[in-house]
């Protein structure tokens, strides 16, 4: 089978197309022909060595959408499936053209949802759901701040929060992105480059929940919270360290919850795909390109200029 992998750490050009043996499924695995995957920030960190992998060569790809090749564990050849746990599959991650994935990790793709949409929703929507509902316990009518609204997780979190009848504020770096985020349904957009985010949101009555994707902005998140607010720490796009004023956090009784590499359950992932089929939410696809252009895709993601997901398609 064909894979895109790297045998050494470095710039995007270390990603190379290779021929490797097909994976051998275990008794609880399902063999899948991968049709689509996406580029995630972790892929970039693994490739450049800032998040070293266990063994080289390494085939990235955190999610995969494709077709079942042989019957097993209740799945049948020809069924369309998706997993957000492709990194645990035999054969590599979603940059591989075939994987043998644990059946327990798979969800079925509804007929009206494309492979491209399923992959683009994939881990970002699973993370957004996990942050909003599994850890954040978002309730109807609550107010939520979502950092980095134009990111994959941010754009899905906006839609899921609005579908749950929440009031949503997000951040953007320019007016073009702000306009796109308003079209997604966000109630308020704050330009983090020229406004004091925490102060602006507190002046607008504050929020009950923050989905923190930047981490370096933790003090702003605390300031944005109402009394007893919750902050779910998911990403660190702005760096791994933040300085906070503990007095504000203490007096407001703000709860800071570690999110880590967050997935919701496959059952909830199935609900998300059904919401896409019902056109209640829409995964935002910045660009779709062949898997052979993975190096170019890594450069595009690193530029920070895109809104939504870069999807890589297998031929």
C-alpha positions in Angstrom: 0.0 0.0 0.0 1.0 3.7 -0.3 1.7 5.8 2.7 3.1 9.3 3.3 5.6 9.1 6.1 8.8 10.7 7.5 12.0 8.7 8.3 13.7 11.7 10.0 12.5 14.9 11.7 12.6 18.2 9.8 10.7 20.5 7.5 7.7 19.5 5.5 9.9 18.0 2.7 10.8 15.0 5.0 7.3 13.7 4.1 7.7 11.1 1.4 5.4 8.7 -0.4 6.5 5.1 0.2 5.3 1.6 -0.6 4.9 -0.6 2.5 3.2 -3.9 3.2 -0.5 -4.0 3.9 -1.4 -4.1 7.6 -2.5 -7.4 9.1 -5.8 -7.0 11.1 -6.0 -8.5 14.6 -9.2 -10.4 15.6 -11.0 -7.2 16.8 -9.7 -5.0 13.9 -11.5 -3.9 10.7 -9.5 -3.4 7.5 -10.2 -0.1 5.9 -9.3 1.5 2.5 -8.7 5.1 3.6 -10.2 7.8 1.4 -9.7 11.0 3.4 -7.7 12.3 6.4 -6.8 15.8 7.6 -3.8 17.8 8.7 -3.7 18.5 12.5 -1.3 20.7 14.5 0.1 17.5 16.1 1.1 16.2 12.7 3.4 19.3 12.3 4.8 18.9 15.8 5.5 15.2 15.3 7.2 15.8 11.9 9.5 18.6 13.2 10.5 16.6 16.3 9.0 18.9 18.9 6.7 16.0 19.8 8.9 13.0 19.1 7.2 9.8 18.0 8.0 6.3 19.4 9.6 5.0 16.2 10.7 6.1 12.8 9.7 5.9 10.0 6.3 7.3 11.1 3.0 7.6 9.3 0.9 10.5 10.7 -2.8 11.1 10.6 -5.1 11.3 13.6 -8.4 10.5 11.8 -9.4 8.5 8.7 -12.6 8.1 6.7 -12.9 5.2 4.3 -14.4 1.9 3.2 -14.5 -1.4 5.0 -12.6 -4.0 2.9 -13.6 -7.2 4.7 -16.4 -8.3 7.1 -15.5 -8.4 10.8 -16.9 -7.4 14.2 -20.3 -6.4 12.8 -18.9 -4.3 10.0 -19.3 -5.4 6.4 -17.3 -4.9 3.2 -18.4 -1.7 1.4 -19.6 0.1 4.5 -18.3 3.7 4.9 -16.7 4.4 8.3 -14.7 7.0 10.2 -12.3 6.9 13.1 -10.8 9.7 15.1 -8.3 7.2 16.6 -6.4 6.3 13.5 -3.1 6.8 15.4 -3.9 3.5 17.2 -4.5 1.6 14.0 -2.2 -1.0 12.5 -0.5 0.3 9.3 -0.1 3.9 10.5 -2.4 6.8 10.8 -4.7 8.4 8.1 -1.7 9.2 5.8 -1.7 5.5 5.0 -4.0 4.2 2.2 -5.0 1.2 4.4 -5.3 0.8 8.1 -6.6 -2.0 10.4 -8.5 -0.1 13.1 -10.2 -1.5 16.2 -13.9 -2.0 15.6 -14.7 -0.2 18.9 -13.2 3.0 17.5 -15.3 3.1 14.3 -18.5 5.0 13.5 -20.6 4.7 10.3 -20.8 7.6 7.9 -24.4 8.5 6.9 -25.1 8.2 3.2 -25.4 11.9 2.6 -22.1 12.8 4.3 -19.0 12.7 2.1 -15.6 11.2 3.1 -14.2 14.7 2.9 -16.9 16.0 5.4 -16.5 13.1 7.7 -12.7 13.5 7.9 -13.0 17.3 8.3 -15.4 16.9 11.2 -13.4 14.0 12.6 -11.2 14.8 15.6 -12.0 18.6 15.6 -15.7 18.0 16.3 -14.9 15.1 18.7 -12.6 17.5 20.6 -15.2 20.3 20.5 -17.9 18.1 21.8 -15.7 16.7 24.5 -14.7 20.2 25.6 -18.2 21.7 25.5 -20.3 18.8 26.9 -18.2 16.0 28.4 -15.8 18.3 30.4 -17.5 21.7 30.2 -21.0 20.5 30.9 -22.5 23.3 28.8 -26.2 23.9 29.5 -28.9 25.6 27.5 -28.7 29.4 27.7 -25.2 29.5 29.1 -22.5 31.9 27.6 -19.3 30.5 26.2 -16.0 31.9 24.9 -14.3 29.9 22.2 -10.8 31.0 21.5 -9.4 30.7 17.9 -12.8 30.5 16.2 -11.4 30.0 12.7 -9.5 26.9 13.7 -10.9 23.5 13.0 -11.9 22.9 16.7 -13.2 26.5 17.0 -15.4 26.4 13.9 -17.0 23.2 15.0 -17.4 24.3 18.6 -19.2 27.5 17.5 -21.8 25.4 15.6 -22.2 22.8 18.3 -22.6 25.4 21.0 -25.2 27.3 19.0 -27.1 24.1 18.3 -27.2 23.6 22.1 -28.8 27.1 22.4 -25.7 28.8 24.0 -24.6 32.4 23.5 -21.2 32.4 21.8 -18.3 34.8 21.7 -15.1 34.0 19.8 -11.8 35.6 18.8 -10.3 36.5 15.4 -7.3 38.3 14.1 -8.9 40.3 11.3 -12.2 41.5 10.0 -12.4 39.0 7.2 -12.2 36.1 9.6 -14.7 37.9 11.9 -17.2 38.1 9.1 -17.0 34.4 8.4 -17.4 33.6 12.1 -20.5 35.7 12.3 -21.9 33.7 9.4 -21.3 30.5 11.4 -23.6 31.9 14.0 -21.3 33.4 16.7 -23.0 36.2 18.6 -19.9 38.3 19.2 -16.3 38.4 17.8 -13.4 40.1 19.6 -10.2 41.0 17.7 -7.5 39.6 20.0 -4.8 41.7 18.3 -6.2 45.2 19.2 -8.7 44.5 22.0 -8.3 43.3 25.6 -10.4 40.1 25.2 -11.0 39.4 28.9 -12.1 43.0 29.7 -14.3 43.3 26.6 -16.1 40.1 27.4 -16.5 40.9 31.1 -18.0 44.3 30.0 -20.5 42.2 28.0 -21.6 40.3 31.1 -18.9 37.5 30.9 -19.2 33.8 30.1 -19.9 30.6 32.1 -17.5 28.4 30.0 -14.3 29.0 28.1 -12.8 26.5 25.6 -9.2 27.5 25.8 -7.2 26.6 22.7 -4.3 29.1 23.1 -3.2 28.7 26.7 -1.0 31.8 26.8 -4.3 33.7 27.0 -5.4 32.0 30.3 -5.5 35.3 32.2 -7.9 36.8 29.7 -10.0 33.6 30.0 -10.2 34.0 33.8 -11.1 37.6 33.4 -13.9 36.8 30.9 -15.5 34.3 33.3 -18.5 35.0 35.6 -18.5 33.8 39.2 -17.9 30.0 39.2 -16.9 29.9 35.5 -15.3 26.9 33.9 -12.2 26.9 31.6 -11.4 23.7 29.6 -7.7 23.7 28.6 -7.5 21.9 25.3 -4.8 23.5 23.1 -1.6 25.6 23.5 -1.4 27.3 20.1 0.2 30.3 21.9 2.7 28.3 23.9 2.8 25.9 26.8 3.3 28.5 29.5 0.9 31.2 30.9 1.2 33.6 33.9 -2.0 34.2 35.8 -3.1 36.4 38.7 -4.2 33.8 41.2 -6.3 36.4 43.2 -8.8 36.8 40.4 -9.1 33.1 39.8 -9.5 32.5 43.5 -12.2 35.2 44.2 -14.2 34.2 41.1 -13.9 30.5 42.0 -13.0 29.7 38.5 -12.5 26.0 37.7 -9.6 25.2 35.3 -10.0 21.7 33.7 -7.3 20.0 31.8 -8.5 18.6 28.5 -5.4 17.1 26.9 -5.8 15.3 23.6 -9.6 15.1 23.9 -12.0 12.7 22.2 -15.7 12.2 22.9 -17.1 8.7 22.7 -17.8 7.0 19.4 -21.5 7.2 20.3 -21.3 11.0 20.4 -19.2 11.0 17.2 -22.0 9.1 15.5 -24.4 11.9 16.7 -22.1 14.5 15.2 -22.1 12.8 11.8 -25.9 12.6 12.0 -26.1 16.4 12.7 -24.0 16.9 9.6 -26.3 14.6 7.6 -29.3 16.7 8.9 -27.5 19.9 7.9 -27.6 21.2 11.5 -23.9 21.7 11.4 -21.3 21.9 8.6 -17.6 21.0 8.8 -15.5 23.9 7.4 -13.1 22.8 4.7 -10.3 25.3 4.0 -8.8 23.2 1.2 -8.9 19.7 -0.2 -5.8 18.2 -1.8 -4.2 14.8 -2.8 -2.3 13.0 -0.1 0.9 13.3 -2.2 0.8 17.1 -1.5 1.0 16.5 2.3 4.2 18.7 2.5 2.4 21.6 0.9 -0.6 21.0 3.3 1.7 21.2 6.3 3.1 24.6 5.1 -0.4 25.9 4.6 -1.5 24.9 8.1 1.6 26.4 9.6 0.9 29.8 7.9 -2.2 30.3 10.1 -4.0 32.0 7.3 -6.7 29.4 6.6 -10.1 28.9 8.3 -11.2 25.3 8.8 -9.6 22.0 7.9 -7.2 20.9 5.2 -8.4 17.6 3.9 -6.0 15.1 2.3 -7.6 12.7 -0.2 -6.3 9.3 -1.1 -6.7 8.4 -4.8 
